[in-house]
Amino acid sequence: MLFTLGINHHSAPLAIRERVAFGADKLQHALASLAATEGVSEAAILSTCNRTEIYCAAEVPAALIDWLGRYHQISQEELAPYLYVHEQPAAIRHAFRVACGLDSMVIGEPQILGQVKDAVRAAEEVGTLGTRLHKLFQRAFSVAKEVRSTTAIGANIVSMAAAGVHLAERIFDSVTDQRILFIGAGEMIELCAAHFCAEQPRQVTVANRTVERGLELSNRFGGNAIRLDQLPEYLPEHDIVVSCTASPLPIIGLGMVERAIKARRHRPIFIVDLAVPRDVEQEVGELDDVFLYTVDDLAQIVESGVESRQAAVVEAEGIIGHRVHEFLGWLQARDTVPVIRALRDAAERSRQMEVERALKLLARGEAAEDVIRQLSLRLSNKLLHAPSSTLNSADGSERAFLQAGAERLFHLHDAPVQHIKRRRQQGR
């Protein structure tokens, strides 16, 4: 059975989401631990700013809930109010909706698709992605492509990055005159840098743990790069700060920002913290002259674009519903594979036995024509003995059920019967 277990921006506040987030450096260990849990045969973990979700092929979801709490050292009582659990077909539909961006804070945003692909690659590397989950995500990618190419879900998208620029323009008259510091060099920061730098800011700086990666990004936008441990020195020089790292602890503390504000002579500083867990201590937002926004705050900006995309959402949901039905058919077909294999094995054993018997008869000099007739007769009798016996011994509704099944399995339609009737009529 396929299950999805998780929390997201719909079900849980940031304070809870950051406690169950999986950093990139911990993901492989977490996947191995989850796959070793009793009853779990396949697993993938999607952990982003807005969600932490476990996709599993498992016996029951209870083991997943217990594992998540133990791994993050958070009690089930604390987690329970915020968790959602989907089992197929709801789990399949949820995976498709997530990949299409329909479950995102910004409806239709394309970034989530890349994050799902990263989650799949991580599971493949660890070896926890089995046949069912692999097929599920490949279908999800296909559905996302279909939705984006056949509906207007991606039109006039308000991304997190664009929302950040919009917020900055509420504080400053123009981004063009500001100095911007980007902390981190991942995909989200790249997107934010592209949006902010389109406004041609006065200065761009990238702070990253690996200076080489920071230089690679900053050079694209005509900026410079610094190390993370240089933040206290450079923070006062910047008006806008956008941070998104994978640090498990805040990297910008209250004291650091207090000193920066003093050095800036209380000129305002705008901070967007897109990281989960947070990069900026929560208390920083209480300081005068500091405007601190988290991923949850950006929801206020993106809501305005939702109504214009509702028609596209309805179309997308229709496509998803159809594709879910198809995937369920694939899963059901997989359930019959062991029966089909057993049926073919039994038929092959009968065939081999009769061929060996026929070869011995031929070796003794019996007529080939007689041997072939005996072979075909004995083989057909063997193959039909079990179903014929079962039909004869059945009664009532069971017999009707088996007869209908036999007619469908062996394609026993009316045509042969009509053919026999015509032959009888011709013989009169």
C-alpha positions in Angstrom: 0.0 0.0 0.0 1.3 3.5 -0.9 1.2 6.1 1.9 2.0 9.8 2.2 2.7 11.2 5.7 3.6 14.8 6.3 3.1 18.3 7.4 3.0 21.5 5.3 2.2 25.2 5.4 -1.5 24.4 5.3 -1.4 22.1 8.4 1.4 23.4 10.6 3.1 26.7 11.6 6.7 27.4 10.8 7.7 26.6 14.4 6.6 23.0 14.0 7.7 22.6 10.4 11.3 23.5 11.2 11.5 20.9 13.9 10.8 18.0 11.5 12.8 19.3 8.5 15.5 17.2 7.0 18.7 18.9 6.0 20.5 17.7 2.9 23.4 16.4 5.0 21.0 14.2 7.1 18.7 13.0 4.3 20.6 9.9 3.3 20.9 8.7 6.9 17.2 9.4 7.5 16.2 7.4 4.4 18.3 4.4 5.4 16.8 4.6 8.9 13.3 4.8 7.5 13.8 1.9 5.1 15.0 -0.2 8.0 11.8 0.3 9.8 9.6 -2.8 10.0 6.8 -2.9 7.5 8.4 -0.3 5.2 9.6 -1.6 1.8 10.1 1.7 -0.2 10.7 5.3 0.9 11.4 8.8 -0.3 11.5 12.0 1.8 10.6 15.5 0.4 11.7 18.3 2.7 11.4 21.9 1.6 10.7 25.3 3.2 7.0 24.6 3.2 6.7 20.8 3.7 8.2 17.6 5.1 6.6 14.6 3.5 7.4 10.9 3.6 6.3 8.8 0.6 6.3 5.1 1.4 5.2 1.6 0.3 4.4 0.2 3.7 2.0 -2.1 5.6 0.5 0.5 7.9 1.1 4.3 8.5 1.5 4.0 12.2 5.1 2.9 11.8 5.9 6.1 9.8 4.4 8.4 12.5 6.4 6.6 15.2 9.6 6.8 13.2 9.2 10.5 12.4 8.7 11.4 16.1 11.6 9.3 17.2 14.0 10.6 14.5 13.3 14.2 15.4 12.8 13.6 19.1 9.3 15.1 19.1 6.4 13.4 20.8 3.5 12.1 18.9 1.2 14.2 21.0 3.0 17.3 19.7 3.0 16.1 16.1 -0.5 14.6 15.8 -2.5 17.8 15.4 -0.4 18.9 12.4 0.1 15.6 10.6 -1.8 14.3 7.6 -1.8 10.7 6.3 -3.0 9.7 2.8 -3.3 6.2 1.5 -3.9 5.2 -2.1 -5.6 6.6 -4.1 -5.4 9.8 -2.0 -1.6 9.4 -1.7 -1.2 9.1 -5.5 -3.4 12.2 -6.1 -1.4 14.1 -3.4 1.9 13.3 -5.1 0.6 14.5 -8.5 -0.8 17.7 -7.0 2.5 18.4 -5.3 4.5 17.9 -8.4 2.1 20.2 -10.4 2.4 23.0 -7.8 -1.3 22.8 -6.8 -0.4 22.2 -3.1 2.2 25.0 -3.0 1.9 28.3 -1.2 2.2 29.9 -4.6 -0.2 27.8 -6.8 1.5 26.5 -9.9 5.0 27.5 -8.9 7.6 25.4 -10.8 10.3 25.2 -8.1 8.6 22.3 -6.2 9.0 20.0 -9.2 12.8 20.4 -9.0 12.6 19.7 -5.3 10.6 16.5 -5.9 13.2 15.4 -8.4 16.0 16.0 -5.9 14.1 13.9 -3.4 13.7 11.1 -5.9 17.5 11.2 -6.8 18.4 11.0 -3.1 16.2 7.9 -2.6 17.6 6.3 -5.7 21.2 6.9 -4.4 20.4 5.3 -1.0 18.5 2.4 -2.7 15.1 3.1 -1.0 13.1 3.8 -4.2 11.4 0.6 -5.3 9.3 -0.2 -8.4 6.1 1.4 -7.1 7.5 4.7 -5.9 9.7 4.9 -9.0 6.7 4.5 -11.2 4.6 6.9 -9.0 7.2 9.8 -9.3 7.8 9.2 -13.0 4.0 9.5 -13.6 4.0 12.6 -11.3 6.6 14.3 -13.5 4.7 13.4 -16.6 1.5 14.8 -15.2 3.2 18.0 -14.1 4.5 18.4 -17.7 1.0 17.8 -19.1 -0.6 20.3 -16.7 2.0 23.0 -17.4 1.8 22.6 -21.2 -2.0 22.3 -21.5 -3.3 24.7 -18.9 -2.6 28.3 -17.8 -1.4 27.2 -14.4 2.0 28.7 -15.0 0.8 32.1 -16.3 1.7 35.2 -14.4 3.2 33.1 -11.5 4.0 34.9 -8.3 7.0 33.0 -7.0 8.5 33.3 -3.6 11.4 35.2 -5.1 9.0 37.7 -6.8 7.1 38.0 -3.5 10.3 38.9 -1.8 11.0 41.7 -4.2 7.4 43.0 -3.8 7.9 43.1 0.0 11.2 45.0 -0.3 9.5 47.6 -2.5 7.1 48.2 0.4 10.0 49.2 2.6 12.2 51.0 0.1 11.0 53.2 -2.7 13.3 51.3 -5.1 15.4 48.2 -4.9 17.8 49.9 -7.5 19.4 52.1 -4.8 19.9 49.3 -2.2 22.8 47.0 -1.3 21.7 43.3 -1.2 23.3 40.4 0.7 22.3 36.9 -0.3 23.2 34.2 2.3 23.5 30.7 0.8 23.9 29.7 -2.8 21.2 27.1 -3.4 18.4 27.0 -5.9 16.1 29.4 -3.8 18.9 32.0 -3.5 19.6 31.7 -7.2 15.9 32.4 -8.0 15.8 35.3 -5.5 19.1 36.7 -6.9 17.6 36.6 -10.5 14.5 38.5 -9.4 16.3 41.1 -7.2 19.1 41.7 -9.6 16.6 42.3 -12.4 16.0 45.6 -10.5 19.7 46.5 -10.9 20.6 47.0 -7.2 23.6 49.1 -6.2 25.6 46.2 -4.8 25.3 42.4 -4.6 27.1 40.2 -2.1 26.8 36.4 -1.7 27.8 34.8 1.7 28.3 31.1 1.5 30.0 28.4 3.5 31.9 27.5 0.3 33.4 30.7 -1.1 33.9 29.1 -4.6 30.2 28.4 -4.9 29.4 31.9 -3.7 31.8 33.3 -6.3 30.2 31.3 -9.0 26.8 32.8 -8.2 28.0 36.3 -7.5 29.9 36.5 -10.7 26.7 36.0 -12.7 25.2 39.1 -11.2 28.3 41.3 -11.0 28.8 40.9 -7.2 31.3 39.7 -4.8 31.4 36.7 -2.4 32.3 36.4 1.3 32.5 33.5 3.9 29.7 33.0 6.4 32.0 33.8 9.3 32.4 37.3 7.8 28.7 38.1 8.2 29.1 40.3 11.3 31.6 42.5 9.4 29.6 42.9 6.2 26.0 42.9 7.6 25.9 46.6 8.4 26.8 47.5 4.8 23.6 46.0 3.4 20.0 47.2 3.2 18.4 44.0 2.1 19.3 40.5 3.3 17.9 37.3 1.8 18.8 34.1 3.5 18.2 30.4 2.7 20.8 27.9 4.0 20.6 24.3 5.3 22.0 25.3 8.7 20.3 23.4 11.5 20.7 26.5 13.8 20.2 30.2 13.2 23.3 31.9 11.7 22.1 35.5 12.3 21.5 36.2 16.0 19.9 39.0 17.8 23.3 40.5 19.0 24.7 40.5 15.4 21.7 42.4 14.1 21.7 44.9 17.0 25.3 45.8 16.3 24.5 46.1 12.6 21.6 48.5 13.3 23.8 50.6 15.5 26.5 50.8 12.9 23.9 51.7 10.3 22.7 54.6 12.6 19.3 53.0 12.6 18.7 53.0 8.8 16.2 50.2 8.2 17.3 46.8 7.2 14.9 44.4 5.3 15.4 40.6 5.9 13.8 37.7 4.2 14.4 34.4 5.9 13.4 31.6 3.5 15.1 28.8 5.4 13.5 26.0 7.4 14.8 25.7 10.1 15.1 29.5 10.3 18.4 31.2 9.6 17.5 34.3 11.7 16.6 34.2 15.3 12.9 35.0 15.8 13.7 37.8 18.3 15.3 39.8 15.5 11.9 40.7 14.2 11.1 42.6 17.4 13.9 45.1 16.8 13.1 48.6 15.7 14.3 49.4 12.2 14.3 45.7 11.2 11.7 44.3 8.9 11.9 40.5 9.1 9.7 38.2 7.0 9.6 34.4 6.9 8.2 32.0 4.3 4.8 32.1 6.0 4.7 35.9 5.8 5.1 35.7 2.0 1.7 34.0 1.8 0.0 37.5 2.1 1.7 38.6 -1.1 0.9 35.6 -3.2 -2.8 35.3 -2.4 -3.7 38.1 -4.8 -2.8 35.9 -7.8 -4.7 32.9 -6.8 -8.1 33.9 -8.1 -6.8 34.4 -11.7 -5.6 30.9 -11.7 -8.6 29.1 -10.5 -9.9 28.1 -13.9 -6.5 26.5 -14.7 -6.6 24.7 -11.3 -9.9 23.1 -12.2 -8.5 21.9 -15.5 -5.4 20.6 -13.8 -7.5 18.7 -11.2 -9.3 17.1 -14.0 -6.1 15.9 -15.6 -4.8 14.6 -12.3 -8.0 12.7 -11.6 -7.7 10.9 -14.9 -4.0 10.1 -14.4 -4.7 8.8 -10.8 -7.3 6.4 -12.2 -4.7 5.2 -14.8 -2.0 4.7 -12.1 -4.4 2.7 -9.9 -5.0 0.5 -12.9 -1.3 -0.1 -13.2 -1.0 -1.0 -9.5 -3.9 -3.4 -9.7 -2.3 -5.0 -12.8 0.8 -5.5 -10.7 -1.2 -7.4 -8.1 -2.1 -10.0 -10.7 1.6 -10.6 -11.8 2.2 -13.4 -9.3 -1.0 -15.3 -10.3 -0.1 -14.9 -14.0 3.4 -16.1 -13.4 2.2 -19.1 -11.4 -0.3 -19.9 -14.2 2.4 -19.8 -16.9 4.7 -21.9 -14.8 2.1 -24.6 -14.3 1.3 -24.6 -18.1 5.0 -24.8 -18.9 5.5 -27.8 -16.6 2.6 -29.6 -18.3 4.0 -28.7 -21.7 7.5 -30.0 -20.9 6.0 -33.3 -19.5 4.0 -33.9 -22.6 6.8 -33.1 -25.0 9.1 -35.5 -23.2 6.4 -38.2 -23.4 5.9 -37.5 -27.1 9.6 -37.7 -27.8 9.7 -41.2 -26.1 6.8 -42.4 -28.2 8.5 -41.2 -31.4 11.7 -42.9 -30.4 9.8 -46.2 -30.0 8.7 -45.8 -33.6 5.0 -44.7 -33.2 3.5 -42.7 -36.0 4.2 -39.0 -35.7 0.6 -38.1 -36.6 -0.8 -40.2 -33.7 1.8 -38.8 -31.3 1.0 -35.2 -32.2 -2.8 -35.9 -31.8 -2.1 -37.5 -28.3 0.2 -34.6 -27.4 -2.4 -32.0 -28.2 -5.3 -33.9 -26.5 -3.4 -34.7 -23.3 -2.1 -31.1 -23.0 -5.5 -29.6 -23.5 -7.0 -32.0 -21.0 -4.4 -31.2 -18.4 -4.8 -27.4 -18.9 -8.6 -27.5 -18.7 -9.0 -30.2 -16.0 -8.7 -27.8 -13.0 -11.0 -25.0 -14.3 -13.6 -27.6 -15.5 -13.5 -29.5 -12.2 -13.9 -26.2 -10.3 -16.9 -25.2 -12.4 -18.6 -28.5 -12.1 -18.3 -28.6 -8.3 -19.4 -25.0 -7.8 -23.1 -24.1 -7.1 -25.3 -21.0 -6.9 -23.8 -17.6 -7.1 -20.3 -19.0 -7.0 -21.0 -21.0 -10.2 -22.4 -17.8 -11.9 -19.3 -15.9 -10.8 -16.9 -18.5 -12.1 -18.8 -18.9 -15.4 -18.6 -15.2 -16.1 -14.9 -15.2 -15.2 -14.2 -18.2 -17.5 -16.1 -16.6 -20.4 -14.0 -13.4 -20.0 -10.6 -15.2 -19.4 -11.0 -17.6 -22.3 -12.9 -15.1 -24.6 -15.9 -17.5 -24.8 -18.2 -15.1 -26.7 -21.3 -15.9 -28.7 -19.5 -16.1 -32.0 -18.4 -19.8 -31.7 -21.9 -20.8 -30.6 -23.5 -19.1 -33.6 -20.9 -20.8 -35.8 -21.9 -24.2 -34.5 -25.6 -23.4 -35.0 -24.9 -22.4 -38.6 -23.1 -25.7 -39.2 -25.9 -27.7 -37.7 -28.4 -25.9 -39.9 -26.3 -26.5 -43.0 -26.1 -30.2 -42.2 -29.9 -30.6 -42.1 
